Amino acid sequence: MTKPSEMASLDMQFAGIRNVAQGSVQGYPPEAVKAARAALVYLSKKYDEIVEARW
């Protein structure tokens, strides 16, 4: 089972990657934004798995 503190950490990491992927954070090269978008897709799936396993 995932601890609440681990979920909070995942939420913060997820939010940071989402901000880069959406272009909300300036100064990242296009390759980084593309990688963040790919990571966001992967992490979205993993995040759903974690949440489902938790409940």
N, C-alpha and C positions, 0 to 999 in steps of 0.2 A: 504494500500500500504506500502511496506517495504521501509524504508529510506536508502539512500546510505550508511550512517554510519553503519546501522544495517547489510547491506549486506557485508560490509568490515569486520565487526566483525565475521559474519558467515563464511566468506572465511578463516579468520585466524584460527578459531576453527576447521574448516573442514580440513585445511592443517595440523594442529597439530595432529589430530586424524589419518589422513591418514599416517603421518610419523610413528606413533607408530604401526599402523596396518601393514605397509610394513617392519617393523623392522629397519627403518632408525635411530631410537633413541635407544641407548643401555641402558641396565639396567632395563628394564621392565620385570616382570615375565611373563611366558607364558600365565597365566590367563588374564593378562592385555592386552596382544597382541590379544588374542582371543576375549575379550570384545570390544576392539577397532575395530576389523574387523566386529563384529556384529553391532556396532554403526555406522560404515562407511556405511554399507548396508542400515540401517534405515535412516541415514542422507542424503544419496544420493537420496533416494526417496523424502524425505521432501524438500531437496534443489531444486529438479526439480519442485516440486509443487510450491514453493515460486517463482522461476524464471518464471514459466508459468503464475502464477497469476499476476506477476508484468507486464508482457507484454500483 
